[in-house]
Structures are given as structure tokens and as C-alpha cells.
Amino acid sequence: MQIALPLASSLHYLFLKAQALLLLAAGQRAAALTKFSQMLRLRPADPYALASRGHVQAQLHLTQEAIASLRQLTTAWPRQAGGWFNLGYVLQQAGRHEEAGPAFARAVALDPRLDRAWYGLALVRMEQRRFGEAAEALQRNTALQPLGPYGWYRLAQAWLALGEPGKARKVIAHLRRFEPRVAAQLERENAAALQAGISPTSEAGHAAR
């Protein structure tokens, strides 16, 4: 009987997981959320269930609950870079930049090739007007995602904020090779700064997020 109980528990867990996946496929997020919570009653520190619950809570705009789930995940599994990235992302979307920054920084410390975390960290630093650090993070992001236009867009913004229009123009010239519309948008929105070296306002370019 002692052997059968863990097996029964594992089978129940797998059954709940299958149900949750089917419910998500059908667009029934709230019902899937219940299944993830039931999975966590069986395995309170299960990384898959914690990450999935946090993801669905964020989709349902249950921001505080999502943050709590992801904090639980990073506490139980502190060396999982993905968990720290997800926590940083939800915190950033909630406007909690002072908390998001350390989460993104932890993610890239654990996995320096996590390009999304470098980008998230850069957005936080832009909001904090720490443009030098933003430029460093964006250089890491664009090295990992050389054809991702948003990283280059933000890097040009960071160079302009640092009073480096020449570097921004080099970014635009690079972008023009594979994303001419994004390059044109940058030139249009920052014409004065590109010509005179005037830093754009901190609000400039937020539409590129």
C-alpha cells in the first residue's frame, strides 16, 4: 500500500496536467488555473505547475497572484533563469521597475544567453533613466538577437539619451539593411536629436515596447 500511494499520486498529477492542457487549448484559462492549483496541492514546489499558474494568472490580469506564484517559483527553484525572467516581466508590466530590475539581473546572471531578460533589464534601466546600463544590456540583447528590431530600436534611443547621435545613426544604418520601416520610424521620431545631439524625452519611443 505504501508503494501504491505515490503511484496513485503521480497518476493523479498527470491526469490533472492533461486536463489543464486541454482546457488551455480550448481557451478556458480560469478552469485550467484550477487544475494547476490542484496539481500544486499534490506537489507544492512543482516548477511546471508554479510557472504555468503564474503565466495563466498574468493572462487573466491577476497580477498580484501571478507575482506571488512566480516569487514562490524563484524561492523554490532559485537557479532557474526562466522563473526570474517571468517574475521580472510581470513586475515590469505592473510598473514595479525597482523590483523588476533585480529579477532580470538575476536571470541574466544565471543564463547570460537569455536575450529576453537583457531586453527586459534594458527597459527597466530606460525607465530609471540609467541609460548607460540600458545601452550595455541592449548591446548584449542585440548580439544574441541580431535580427530583432526592437533591441536595436531601443539601443538607438539609449545612445541618443546619452548624447551620442553618431552611434544612434550607426544603429539606424544597420537597421535599414533588414528593417527599413523601423529605421525610418526612428529617424522620424528623433529627427532633432539625430541632427543636434539633443536627448529625447524619457517617454520617447515607448510605442516600440
Residue frames as qw, qx, qy, qz and C-alpha x, y, z in Angstrom:
[[0.000, 0.886, 0.464, 0.000, 0.00, 0.00, 0.00],
 [0.320, -0.770, 0.101, 0.542, 2.89, 2.37, 0.71],
 [0.358, -0.121, 0.606, 0.700, 4.17, 1.82, -2.84],
 [0.194, 0.583, 0.720, 0.322, 0.75, 2.31, -4.44],
 [0.088, -0.866, -0.341, 0.354, 0.09, 5.73, -2.87],
 [0.180, -0.592, 0.319, 0.718, 2.95, 7.57, -4.62],
 [0.209, 0.113, 0.790, 0.565, 2.00, 5.90, -7.89],
 [0.058, 0.729, 0.682, 0.032, -1.62, 6.96, -7.47],
 [0.143, -0.821, -0.100, 0.543, -0.49, 10.49, -6.65],
 [0.229, -0.348, 0.547, 0.727, 1.71, 10.61, -9.76],
 [0.157, 0.370, 0.818, 0.411, -1.10, 9.37, -11.96],
 [0.020, -0.836, -0.509, 0.206, -3.48, 11.94, -10.49],
 [0.200, -0.676, 0.172, 0.688, -0.91, 14.66, -11.15],
 [0.192, -0.090, 0.711, 0.671, -0.53, 13.58, -14.78],
 [0.094, 0.599, 0.778, 0.164, -4.30, 13.43, -15.18],
 [0.079, -0.860, -0.278, 0.420, -4.66, 16.98, -13.85],
 [0.227, -0.494, 0.412, 0.732, -1.86, 18.17, -16.14],
 [0.185, 0.218, 0.802, 0.524, -3.56, 16.64, -19.17],
 [0.020, 0.776, 0.628, -0.063, -6.83, 18.29, -18.19],
 [0.170, -0.776, -0.023, 0.606, -5.12, 21.66, -17.75],
 [0.221, -0.258, 0.593, 0.730, -3.50, 21.45, -21.18],
 [0.117, 0.460, 0.807, 0.353, -6.81, 20.54, -22.83],
 [0.071, -0.844, -0.457, 0.270, -8.55, 23.41, -21.08],
 [0.199, -0.631, 0.221, 0.717, -5.86, 25.85, -22.21],
 [0.204, 0.031, 0.744, 0.636, -6.18, 24.58, -25.77],
 [0.001, -0.647, -0.734, -0.207, -9.91, 25.28, -25.54],
 [0.066, 0.531, 0.024, 0.845, -9.27, 28.79, -24.22],
 [0.626, -0.676, -0.309, -0.236, -10.67, 28.03, -20.76],
 [0.358, 0.500, -0.508, 0.603, -7.94, 29.68, -18.73],
 [0.462, -0.494, 0.349, -0.648, -9.86, 30.03, -15.46],
 [0.966, -0.132, 0.011, -0.223, -10.70, 26.32, -15.42],
 [0.788, 0.351, -0.366, 0.348, -7.08, 25.47, -16.28],
 [0.000, 0.620, -0.451, 0.642, -5.94, 27.66, -13.40],
 [0.780, -0.388, 0.225, -0.436, -7.96, 25.49, -11.02],
 [0.981, 0.114, -0.141, 0.076, -6.19, 22.39, -12.34],
 [0.493, 0.534, -0.427, 0.538, -2.76, 23.94, -11.82],
 [0.353, -0.567, 0.408, -0.623, -3.70, 24.78, -8.25],
 [0.943, -0.188, 0.101, -0.254, -4.83, 21.19, -7.72],
 [0.829, 0.355, -0.314, 0.296, -1.50, 19.98, -9.12],
 [0.167, 0.590, -0.469, 0.636, 0.28, 22.16, -6.55],
 [0.715, -0.469, 0.246, -0.457, -1.67, 20.56, -3.72],
 [0.997, 0.013, -0.024, 0.067, -0.05, 17.29, -4.75],
 [0.744, 0.070, -0.024, 0.664, 3.39, 18.81, -5.41],
 [0.155, -0.920, -0.238, 0.269, 3.65, 22.22, -3.70],
 [0.236, -0.723, 0.352, 0.546, 7.03, 23.12, -5.22],
 [0.698, 0.315, 0.568, 0.301, 6.45, 21.70, -8.70],
 [0.185, -0.400, 0.233, 0.867, 8.19, 24.12, -11.12],
 [0.029, 0.247, 0.725, 0.642, 5.94, 23.37, -14.08],
 [0.190, -0.701, -0.685, -0.045, 2.73, 23.95, -12.14],
 [0.281, -0.684, -0.204, 0.641, 4.06, 27.10, -10.46],
 [0.159, -0.229, 0.411, 0.868, 5.26, 28.61, -13.75],
 [0.051, -0.375, -0.766, -0.519, 2.05, 27.66, -15.54],
 [0.210, -0.742, -0.600, 0.213, -0.16, 29.02, -12.77],
 [0.232, -0.594, -0.015, 0.770, 1.76, 32.32, -12.81],
 [0.112, -0.020, 0.596, 0.795, 1.52, 32.53, -16.59],
 [0.126, -0.545, -0.760, -0.332, -2.23, 31.95, -16.63],
 [0.256, -0.734, -0.441, 0.450, -2.80, 34.35, -13.73],
 [0.184, -0.403, 0.209, 0.872, -0.94, 37.03, -15.69],
 [0.004, -0.209, -0.715, -0.667, -3.08, 36.32, -18.76],
 [0.251, -0.667, -0.693, -0.106, -6.19, 36.71, -16.61],
 [0.031, 0.682, -0.084, 0.726, -4.83, 40.04, -15.27],
 [0.754, -0.637, -0.155, -0.020, -4.50, 38.57, -11.78],
 [0.412, 0.732, -0.383, 0.385, -1.25, 40.46, -11.37],
 [0.363, -0.645, 0.533, -0.411, -0.71, 40.15, -7.63],
 [0.926, -0.111, 0.321, -0.166, -1.50, 36.45, -7.73],
 [0.829, 0.510, -0.131, 0.189, 0.88, 35.95, -10.66],
 [0.141, 0.754, -0.491, 0.413, 3.67, 37.74, -8.82],
 [0.644, -0.469, 0.495, -0.347, 3.06, 35.58, -5.75],
 [0.977, 0.145, 0.155, -0.033, 3.20, 32.38, -7.83],
 [0.682, 0.614, -0.233, 0.322, 6.42, 33.44, -9.54],
 [0.159, -0.726, 0.522, -0.419, 8.01, 34.50, -6.27],
 [0.853, -0.261, 0.396, -0.217, 7.16, 31.06, -4.94],
 [0.910, 0.395, -0.011, 0.125, 8.79, 29.55, -8.03],
 [0.414, 0.718, -0.381, 0.410, 12.01, 31.56, -7.68],
 [0.462, -0.621, 0.500, -0.388, 12.18, 30.76, -3.98],
 [0.922, -0.093, 0.357, -0.120, 11.77, 27.02, -4.55],
 [0.833, 0.274, 0.273, 0.394, 13.96, 26.94, -7.67],
 [0.140, -0.899, 0.059, 0.412, 16.38, 29.89, -7.35],
 [0.334, -0.421, 0.615, 0.577, 18.67, 28.71, -10.15],
 [0.449, 0.503, 0.695, 0.248, 16.03, 28.64, -12.89],
 [0.162, -0.155, 0.175, 0.959, 16.67, 31.67, -15.07],
 [0.143, -0.392, -0.661, -0.623, 13.27, 31.39, -16.76],
 [0.365, -0.675, -0.622, 0.156, 11.45, 31.83, -13.48],
 [0.313, -0.518, -0.121, 0.787, 13.36, 35.03, -12.71],
 [0.060, 0.057, 0.470, 0.879, 12.67, 36.35, -16.21],
 [0.240, -0.549, -0.712, -0.367, 8.94, 35.67, -15.88],
 [0.374, -0.679, -0.460, 0.433, 8.88, 37.35, -12.47],
 [0.254, -0.333, 0.113, 0.901, 10.71, 40.37, -13.85],
 [0.016, -0.257, -0.618, -0.743, 8.36, 40.59, -16.81],
 [0.298, -0.679, -0.659, -0.127, 5.20, 40.58, -14.69],
 [0.386, -0.632, -0.268, 0.616, 6.69, 43.12, -12.28],
 [0.209, -0.140, 0.310, 0.917, 7.74, 45.35, -15.16],
 [0.118, -0.441, -0.670, -0.585, 4.29, 45.18, -16.74],
 [0.385, -0.737, -0.545, 0.109, 2.86, 46.22, -13.36],
 [0.103, 0.885, -0.064, 0.450, 5.15, 49.27, -13.31],
 [0.711, -0.686, 0.150, 0.047, 7.20, 47.90, -10.41],
 [0.635, 0.680, -0.312, 0.194, 10.55, 48.65, -12.03],
 [0.167, -0.709, 0.602, -0.328, 12.60, 48.71, -8.82],
 [0.754, -0.195, 0.591, -0.208, 11.58, 45.09, -8.21],
 [0.870, 0.479, 0.090, -0.068, 11.75, 44.02, -11.85],
 [0.300, 0.823, -0.478, 0.070, 15.37, 45.12, -12.27],
 [0.331, -0.508, 0.777, -0.167, 16.86, 42.66, -9.75],
 [0.827, 0.154, 0.505, -0.194, 14.74, 39.82, -11.16],
 [0.724, 0.685, -0.082, -0.012, 16.00, 40.43, -14.70],
 [0.081, 0.782, -0.603, 0.135, 19.55, 40.85, -13.41],
 [0.608, -0.296, 0.715, -0.179, 19.31, 37.51, -11.64],
 [0.862, 0.401, 0.277, -0.141, 18.02, 35.88, -14.83],
 [0.592, 0.752, -0.278, 0.083, 20.96, 37.06, -16.94],
 [0.224, -0.671, 0.683, -0.182, 23.42, 36.14, -14.20],
 [0.737, -0.075, 0.654, -0.156, 22.11, 32.58, -14.33],
 [0.680, 0.368, 0.565, 0.288, 21.82, 32.46, -18.12],
 [0.131, -0.564, 0.185, 0.794, 23.77, 35.18, -19.97],
 [0.062, 0.031, 0.738, 0.671, 22.26, 33.99, -23.27],
 [0.090, 0.629, 0.755, -0.158, 18.70, 34.79, -22.23],
 [0.211, 0.246, 0.277, 0.905, 18.16, 37.63, -24.69],
 [0.292, -0.701, -0.498, -0.419, 14.64, 38.43, -23.45],
 [0.584, -0.672, -0.308, 0.337, 15.97, 39.10, -19.96],
 [0.439, -0.131, 0.100, 0.883, 18.61, 41.50, -21.29],
 [0.027, -0.462, -0.437, -0.771, 15.87, 43.36, -23.15],
 [0.476, -0.733, -0.471, -0.122, 13.64, 43.47, -20.07],
 [0.588, -0.485, -0.173, 0.624, 16.54, 44.74, -17.96],
 [0.294, 0.123, 0.245, 0.916, 17.22, 47.44, -20.56],
 [0.209, -0.645, -0.480, -0.557, 13.60, 48.63, -20.48],
 [0.573, -0.705, -0.359, 0.212, 13.78, 48.91, -16.71],
 [0.529, -0.306, 0.016, 0.792, 17.02, 50.90, -16.91],
 [0.120, 0.391, 0.385, 0.827, 15.46, 53.20, -19.52],
 [0.391, -0.754, -0.452, -0.272, 12.54, 53.87, -17.18],
 [0.636, -0.647, -0.172, 0.384, 15.03, 54.60, -14.40],
 [0.266, 0.953, -0.137, 0.047, 16.98, 56.91, -16.74],
 [0.576, -0.550, 0.549, 0.252, 20.10, 54.77, -16.26],
 [0.703, 0.653, -0.085, -0.269, 20.85, 54.99, -19.96],
 [0.143, 0.648, -0.747, -0.047, 24.43, 53.74, -19.83],
 [0.404, -0.123, 0.882, -0.207, 23.33, 50.50, -18.21],
 [0.715, 0.480, 0.339, -0.379, 20.44, 50.27, -20.68],
 [0.502, 0.716, -0.418, -0.246, 22.87, 50.56, -23.60],
 [0.079, -0.447, 0.889, -0.058, 25.05, 47.80, -22.14],
 [0.565, 0.137, 0.754, -0.305, 22.05, 45.49, -21.72],
 [0.678, 0.627, 0.125, -0.362, 20.82, 46.25, -25.25],
 [0.288, 0.666, -0.660, -0.194, 24.23, 45.50, -26.73],
 [0.273, -0.179, 0.936, -0.130, 24.01, 42.08, -25.10],
 [0.623, 0.411, 0.530, -0.402, 20.45, 41.66, -26.40],
 [0.588, 0.713, -0.155, -0.350, 21.28, 42.62, -29.98],
 [0.052, 0.539, -0.832, -0.120, 24.37, 40.39, -30.00],
 [0.353, 0.040, 0.919, -0.172, 22.09, 37.46, -29.16],
 [0.454, 0.629, 0.624, -0.097, 19.23, 38.60, -31.43],
 [0.277, -0.273, 0.321, 0.864, 20.93, 40.43, -34.31],
 [0.060, -0.282, -0.637, -0.715, 17.77, 40.50, -36.43],
 [0.199, -0.665, -0.688, 0.210, 15.42, 41.58, -33.63],
 [0.199, 0.631, 0.181, 0.727, 14.41, 45.17, -34.46],
 [0.441, -0.842, -0.223, -0.218, 13.18, 46.20, -31.02],
 [0.746, -0.462, -0.023, 0.479, 16.55, 45.76, -29.35],
 [0.482, 0.189, 0.221, 0.827, 18.20, 47.91, -31.99],
 [0.108, -0.771, -0.342, -0.526, 15.39, 50.47, -31.74],
 [0.585, -0.797, -0.148, 0.035, 15.92, 50.81, -28.03],
 [0.725, -0.220, 0.071, 0.649, 19.70, 50.90, -28.39],
 [0.282, 0.490, 0.241, 0.789, 19.40, 53.92, -30.68],
 [0.369, -0.827, -0.249, -0.343, 17.14, 55.55, -28.10],
 [0.744, -0.579, -0.077, 0.325, 19.72, 54.87, -25.37],
 [0.603, 0.068, 0.139, 0.782, 22.57, 56.35, -27.43],
 [0.035, 0.669, 0.259, 0.696, 20.51, 59.47, -28.09],
 [0.558, -0.795, -0.205, -0.119, 19.68, 59.79, -24.40],
 [0.748, -0.427, 0.055, 0.505, 23.43, 59.61, -23.71],
 [0.109, 0.904, -0.152, -0.385, 24.10, 62.37, -26.25],
 [0.397, -0.319, 0.744, 0.432, 25.67, 60.01, -28.79],
 [0.656, 0.561, 0.120, -0.491, 23.84, 60.75, -32.07],
 [0.314, 0.577, -0.694, -0.294, 26.67, 59.28, -34.14],
 [0.135, -0.110, 0.977, -0.123, 26.25, 55.89, -32.51],
 [0.530, 0.414, 0.551, -0.495, 22.48, 56.15, -32.95],
 [0.536, 0.632, -0.255, -0.498, 22.94, 56.87, -36.66],
 [0.133, 0.385, -0.903, -0.140, 25.10, 53.75, -36.99],
 [0.349, 0.163, 0.866, -0.319, 22.29, 51.71, -35.42],
 [0.562, 0.583, 0.224, -0.542, 19.80, 53.20, -37.86],
 [0.386, 0.591, -0.590, -0.393, 22.07, 52.42, -40.80],
 [0.056, -0.169, 0.983, -0.046, 22.33, 48.84, -39.57],
 [0.443, 0.352, 0.684, -0.460, 18.56, 48.56, -39.13],
 [0.486, 0.588, -0.140, -0.631, 17.96, 49.91, -42.61],
 [0.148, 0.359, -0.869, -0.307, 19.52, 46.74, -44.04],
 [0.177, -0.156, -0.970, -0.066, 16.80, 44.43, -42.72],
 [0.068, -0.679, -0.687, 0.250, 14.07, 46.58, -41.10],
 [0.239, 0.268, 0.195, 0.913, 13.83, 49.78, -43.18],
 [0.323, -0.703, -0.414, -0.479, 10.44, 50.74, -41.73],
 [0.654, -0.648, -0.268, 0.282, 11.77, 50.63, -38.16],
 [0.532, -0.089, 0.061, 0.840, 14.81, 52.65, -39.23],
 [0.023, 0.496, 0.341, 0.799, 12.52, 55.23, -40.85],
 [0.503, -0.746, -0.405, -0.163, 10.40, 55.39, -37.69],
 [0.659, -0.452, -0.160, 0.579, 13.50, 56.05, -35.59],
 [0.350, 0.122, 0.194, 0.908, 14.62, 58.83, -37.89],
 [0.179, -0.622, -0.435, -0.626, 11.16, 60.39, -37.96],
 [0.584, -0.725, -0.364, -0.023, 10.63, 60.32, -34.19],
 [0.634, -0.608, 0.015, 0.478, 14.13, 61.53, -33.30],
 [0.570, 0.678, 0.150, 0.439, 14.99, 63.87, -36.17],
 [0.089, -0.941, 0.156, -0.287, 16.04, 66.77, -33.95],
 [0.708, -0.604, 0.362, 0.053, 18.13, 64.61, -31.62],
 [0.863, 0.157, 0.315, 0.361, 19.87, 62.91, -34.53],
 [0.447, 0.754, 0.087, 0.473, 20.77, 66.25, -36.09],
 [0.061, -0.829, 0.226, -0.508, 21.67, 68.21, -32.98],
 [0.462, 0.141, -0.760, 0.434, 22.53, 65.57, -30.39],
 [0.422, -0.337, 0.272, -0.796, 19.60, 66.56, -28.20],
 [0.017, 0.022, 0.979, -0.204, 18.44, 63.75, -25.93],
 [0.421, -0.388, -0.566, -0.593, 14.81, 62.71, -26.44],
 [0.532, -0.445, 0.305, -0.653, 12.43, 62.77, -23.53],
 [0.243, -0.214, 0.923, -0.208, 12.21, 59.64, -21.39],
 [0.666, 0.327, 0.493, -0.454, 8.78, 58.97, -22.88],
 [0.473, 0.586, -0.426, -0.501, 10.05, 58.83, -26.49],
 [0.414, 0.328, -0.822, -0.212, 9.76, 55.54, -28.25],
 [0.448, -0.116, 0.750, -0.472, 7.58, 53.78, -25.67],
 [0.808, 0.320, 0.030, -0.494, 5.44, 52.50, -28.54],
 [0.533, 0.494, -0.680, -0.101, 8.34, 50.24, -29.54],
 [0.405, -0.323, 0.775, -0.362, 7.86, 48.03, -26.50]]
